Amino acid sequence: MIRKISGDKIFNASVLVIATSALAILIATAYVLGSGSILVFQTYGSNFITGTNWNPVEGRFDFGLLPYILGTLVTSGIALLIGVPLSLGIAIFLAEMSPKAVRVPLSYLVELLAAVPSVIYGLWGLFVLRFFVQNYIETPLNNYLGWIPAFSGTPFGLDLFTASIILAIMITPTIASVSREVISAVPNSIREGAYSIGATKWEVIRNWVLSYGRSGIFGAIILGLGRAVGETMAVTMVIGNATGPNAMPTSLFQPGQTLPSLIANGYVDSLYPIETSAYVGAGLVLIIMSVFINLAAYFMVTRLLKVKGGAVE
């Protein structure tokens, strides 16, 4: 007798397979990167993480990732400092203040910006933005604040600062779109209750709306950070691509590199097993950084912010 399988069982099994596939992809990626980077870790050990030299020349091999790890963290951090306030401003305006005639087309425009390929941002940064940043931002900062190490050096336009601005522009649509949806999802009863006790619009947004939706907003910021950390093409085109000790981010106005740009610049041309292993090892370090960022975000949401499901506990 043939047993009839219910639609619920088929649906449950299908969903389980789809959900498990994400874990399987992560495990497969970690395995490939781990096995491919064994050689460089066996050769250099912890110096592969803490070293500052990068020399792919045969007979003088030396590989160290510290400048590129720091370059990734610096550019992503500055991108968040610039992009998060801009994104929240856009989200608040669209969700709370804009008339419908403006809200709809502007929302489409923001979402369209999120779909622009990164190479387009890179070309625009290379041929347009770099000159504006060099002449109107970097040069004045260097003239008046050059005594501060972060603003020292010779402004050139292809450096860490320009790469950070490009990243900020790229992550702004993502954070703004998600934050707008989160703010729009806040129940109107929250707003009405705040207005009933005499709160102003600014107080309602700051103390009730943003507080209620802070879990989702923080998640949007982490999505933006994830894109900033892993962005490759646009950063590669505007960061200057310095190598070795010269890539250490001692000033915002000097060329540097991030882990993704390092891999993009060298992996295809790697000729020797140890060199290939070094680039694969850089990819392993990058994915570990991404995992730690997500774990830190989860800890902050559940422990420090003490938020579950978008509501304040």
C-alpha positions as CSV (number, residue, x, y, z in Angstrom):
1,M,0.0,0.0,0.0
2,I,1.5,3.3,-1.1
3,R,1.5,5.9,1.7
4,K,0.4,9.3,0.7
5,I,2.9,12.1,1.7
6,S,1.2,15.2,3.0
7,G,2.0,18.6,1.6
8,D,3.0,19.8,5.1
9,K,5.7,17.1,5.3
10,I,7.0,18.0,1.8
11,F,7.0,21.7,2.7
12,N,8.8,21.1,6.1
13,A,11.5,18.9,4.4
14,S,12.0,21.4,1.6
15,V,12.4,24.3,4.1
16,L,14.8,22.3,6.2
17,V,17.0,21.5,3.2
18,I,17.0,25.1,2.2
19,A,17.9,26.3,5.7
20,T,20.6,23.7,6.0
21,S,22.2,24.7,2.7
22,A,23.3,28.0,4.2
23,L,25.3,26.1,6.9
24,A,26.6,23.7,4.3
25,I,27.9,26.6,2.1
26,L,29.6,28.2,5.1
27,I,31.2,24.9,6.1
28,A,32.4,24.2,2.5
29,T,33.8,27.7,2.2
30,A,35.6,27.4,5.5
31,Y,37.0,24.1,4.4
32,V,38.3,25.3,1.1
33,L,39.9,28.4,2.6
34,G,41.3,26.5,5.6
35,S,42.9,23.7,3.5
36,G,44.2,26.2,0.9
37,S,45.9,28.3,3.6
38,I,47.6,25.5,5.5
39,L,50.9,26.0,3.7
40,V,51.3,29.7,4.6
41,F,50.3,29.2,8.2
42,Q,52.8,26.3,8.5
43,T,55.5,28.4,7.1
44,Y,54.9,31.7,8.9
45,G,52.7,30.9,11.8
46,S,51.4,33.9,13.7
47,N,53.7,36.2,11.7
48,F,51.3,35.8,8.8
49,I,48.8,37.8,10.8
50,T,51.1,40.2,12.6
51,G,53.7,40.7,9.9
52,T,53.9,43.9,7.8
53,N,55.9,42.8,4.8
54,W,54.4,41.4,1.6
55,N,57.0,40.2,-0.9
56,P,55.8,37.7,-3.6
57,V,59.2,37.6,-5.3
58,E,60.7,34.0,-5.5
59,G,63.5,33.5,-3.1
60,R,62.4,36.4,-0.9
61,F,58.9,35.4,0.0
62,D,57.5,37.2,2.9
63,F,53.8,37.6,3.7
64,G,52.2,39.6,6.5
65,L,48.6,40.7,6.7
66,L,48.6,43.3,9.5
67,P,48.5,46.4,7.2
68,Y,45.6,45.0,5.2
69,I,43.6,44.0,8.3
70,L,44.0,47.4,9.7
71,G,43.2,49.0,6.4
72,T,40.0,47.0,6.2
73,L,39.0,48.1,9.8
74,V,39.9,51.7,9.2
75,T,38.0,52.2,5.9
76,S,35.0,50.3,7.2
77,G,34.9,52.3,10.5
78,I,35.2,55.7,8.8
79,A,32.5,54.5,6.3
80,L,30.1,53.8,9.2
81,L,30.9,57.2,10.9
82,I,30.0,59.0,7.6
83,G,27.2,56.7,6.4
84,V,25.2,55.9,9.5
85,P,24.1,59.5,10.3
86,L,23.3,60.1,6.7
87,S,21.4,56.9,6.4
88,L,19.3,57.5,9.5
89,G,18.5,61.0,8.4
90,I,17.2,59.7,5.0
91,A,15.2,56.9,6.8
92,I,13.7,59.3,9.3
93,F,12.7,61.8,6.6
94,L,11.2,59.2,4.4
95,A,9.3,57.4,7.1
96,E,8.2,60.3,9.4
97,M,8.4,63.6,7.7
98,S,8.2,63.5,3.9
99,P,4.9,64.1,2.0
100,K,3.8,61.1,-0.1
101,A,4.5,62.9,-3.3
102,V,8.2,63.0,-2.3
103,R,8.4,59.8,-0.3
104,V,7.6,57.3,-3.1
105,P,10.0,58.6,-5.8
106,L,12.8,59.2,-3.2
107,S,12.4,55.7,-1.8
108,Y,12.7,54.3,-5.3
109,L,15.8,56.4,-5.9
110,V,17.5,55.2,-2.6
111,E,16.7,51.6,-3.5
112,L,18.1,52.1,-7.0
113,L,21.4,53.4,-5.6
114,A,21.7,50.1,-3.7
115,A,21.5,48.2,-7.0
116,V,24.3,50.2,-8.7
117,P,27.3,47.9,-9.4
118,S,30.4,48.6,-7.3
119,V,32.5,49.1,-10.4
120,I,30.4,52.1,-11.4
121,Y,31.0,53.6,-7.9
122,G,34.7,52.9,-8.5
123,L,34.9,54.6,-11.8
124,W,33.0,57.6,-10.5
125,G,35.4,57.8,-7.5
126,L,38.4,57.4,-9.7
127,F,37.5,60.1,-12.3
128,V,35.3,62.5,-10.3
129,L,35.3,62.1,-6.6
130,R,39.0,61.8,-6.0
131,F,39.7,65.3,-7.4
132,F,36.9,66.9,-5.3
133,V,38.2,65.1,-2.1
134,Q,41.8,66.1,-2.8
135,N,41.1,69.8,-3.6
136,Y,38.3,70.6,-1.2
137,I,38.6,68.2,1.8
138,E,42.1,66.7,2.0
139,T,44.2,69.7,1.1
140,P,42.4,72.1,3.6
141,L,42.6,69.4,6.4
142,N,46.2,68.8,5.7
143,N,47.0,72.6,5.7
144,Y,45.3,73.3,9.0
145,L,45.5,69.9,10.8
146,G,48.5,68.4,9.2
147,W,50.2,68.2,12.6
148,I,47.8,65.5,13.5
149,P,49.2,62.1,12.2
150,A,45.8,61.1,10.8
151,F,45.8,64.2,8.5
152,S,49.6,64.2,7.7
153,G,51.2,63.4,4.4
154,T,50.6,64.6,0.9
155,P,47.0,64.6,-0.3
156,F,46.7,62.6,-3.5
157,G,43.1,61.6,-3.7
158,L,43.7,57.9,-4.1
159,D,44.0,56.9,-0.5
160,L,42.3,55.5,2.5
161,F,40.1,58.5,3.0
162,T,38.6,58.4,-0.5
163,A,38.0,54.7,-0.2
164,S,36.2,55.3,3.0
165,I,33.9,57.9,1.4
166,I,33.2,55.6,-1.5
167,L,32.2,52.9,1.0
168,A,30.1,55.3,3.0
169,I,28.2,56.2,-0.2
170,M,27.7,52.5,-1.1
171,I,26.4,51.4,2.3
172,T,24.1,54.4,2.8
173,P,21.3,53.0,0.5
174,T,21.3,49.6,2.2
175,I,21.2,51.1,5.8
176,A,18.6,53.7,4.8
177,S,16.3,51.3,3.1
178,V,16.2,48.8,5.9
179,S,16.0,51.5,8.6
180,R,13.1,53.1,6.8
181,E,11.2,49.8,6.8
182,V,12.0,49.3,10.5
183,I,10.8,52.8,11.4
184,S,7.6,52.4,9.3
185,A,6.9,49.2,11.1
186,V,6.7,50.9,14.5
187,P,3.0,50.8,15.7
188,N,1.2,54.1,15.4
189,S,0.0,53.6,19.0
190,I,3.6,54.3,20.1
191,R,3.6,57.7,18.4
192,E,0.0,58.6,19.5
193,G,0.8,57.8,23.1
194,A,3.9,60.0,23.0
195,Y,2.0,62.9,21.4
196,S,-0.7,62.6,24.0
197,I,1.7,63.4,26.8
198,G,2.9,66.5,24.9
199,A,6.1,65.2,23.2
200,T,7.4,67.1,20.2
201,K,8.0,65.4,16.9
202,W,11.8,65.3,17.6
203,E,11.2,63.8,21.0
204,V,8.8,61.2,19.6
205,I,11.3,60.1,17.0
206,R,14.3,60.1,19.3
207,N,12.8,58.6,22.5
208,W,10.1,56.3,21.2
209,V,10.4,55.5,17.5
210,L,14.2,55.0,17.3
211,S,14.2,53.2,20.7
212,Y,11.4,50.8,19.7
213,G,13.1,50.0,16.4
214,R,16.7,50.0,17.6
215,S,17.2,46.3,17.1
216,G,16.3,46.5,13.4
217,I,18.3,49.7,12.9
218,F,21.3,48.1,14.4
219,G,20.8,45.1,12.1
220,A,20.7,47.5,9.2
221,I,24.0,49.0,10.3
222,I,25.6,45.5,10.5
223,L,24.4,44.8,7.0
224,G,26.1,48.0,5.9
225,L,29.3,47.1,7.8
226,G,29.3,43.6,6.2
227,R,29.2,45.2,2.7
228,A,32.0,47.7,3.7
229,V,34.3,45.0,5.0
230,G,33.8,42.8,1.9
231,E,33.7,45.4,-0.8
232,T,36.4,44.8,-3.4
233,M,36.2,46.5,-6.8
234,A,35.3,50.1,-5.9
235,V,37.9,50.1,-3.1
236,T,40.6,48.6,-5.3
237,M,40.1,51.4,-7.8
238,V,40.5,54.3,-5.4
239,I,42.6,53.2,-2.4
240,G,46.0,53.4,-4.0
241,N,47.0,49.8,-3.5
242,A,50.2,50.2,-1.5
243,T,51.9,47.1,-0.3
244,G,54.0,46.0,2.7
245,P,54.8,48.5,5.4
246,N,53.8,51.4,3.1
247,A,50.2,50.1,3.4
248,M,50.1,50.6,7.2
249,P,47.2,53.1,7.8
250,T,49.2,55.7,9.7
251,S,47.5,58.6,7.8
252,L,44.2,58.9,6.0
253,F,45.8,60.6,3.2
254,Q,48.2,57.8,2.1
255,P,47.6,54.9,-0.2
256,G,46.7,51.6,1.4
257,Q,44.9,48.3,0.8
258,T,42.2,46.2,2.4
259,L,42.0,42.4,2.5
260,P,39.6,42.2,-0.4
261,S,41.6,44.6,-2.6
262,L,44.8,42.6,-1.8
263,I,43.2,39.4,-3.0
264,A,41.7,41.0,-6.1
265,N,45.1,42.5,-7.0
266,G,47.3,39.5,-6.6
267,Y,45.5,36.1,-6.5
268,V,45.0,35.7,-10.3
269,D,48.7,36.4,-11.0
270,S,50.1,34.2,-8.2
271,L,52.6,31.7,-9.6
272,Y,53.9,29.7,-6.6
273,P,52.0,27.5,-4.1
274,I,53.1,29.6,-1.1
275,E,51.9,32.8,-2.8
276,T,48.6,31.3,-3.7
277,S,48.2,30.0,-0.1
278,A,48.9,33.5,1.2
279,Y,46.0,35.0,-0.8
280,V,43.7,32.1,0.3
281,G,44.8,32.7,3.9
282,A,43.9,36.4,3.5
283,G,40.4,35.2,2.4
284,L,40.2,33.0,5.5
285,V,41.1,35.9,7.8
286,L,38.5,38.0,6.1
287,I,35.7,35.5,6.6
288,I,36.8,35.0,10.2
289,M,36.5,38.8,10.7
290,S,33.0,38.8,9.2
291,V,32.0,36.0,11.6
292,F,33.3,37.9,14.6
293,I,31.5,41.1,13.4
294,N,28.2,39.2,13.3
295,L,28.8,37.5,16.7
296,A,29.6,40.9,18.2
297,A,26.4,42.3,16.7
298,Y,24.3,39.5,18.1
299,F,25.9,40.0,21.5
300,M,25.2,43.8,21.4
301,V,21.6,43.3,20.4
302,T,20.7,40.6,22.9
303,R,22.9,41.5,25.8
304,L,23.8,45.2,25.8
305,L,20.7,46.6,24.0
306,K,18.6,43.9,25.5
307,V,16.2,43.9,22.6
308,K,14.3,40.9,21.1
309,G,12.0,41.1,18.0
310,G,12.3,44.9,17.6
311,A,10.8,45.8,21.0
312,V,12.4,47.2,24.1
313,E,12.4,44.7,27.0
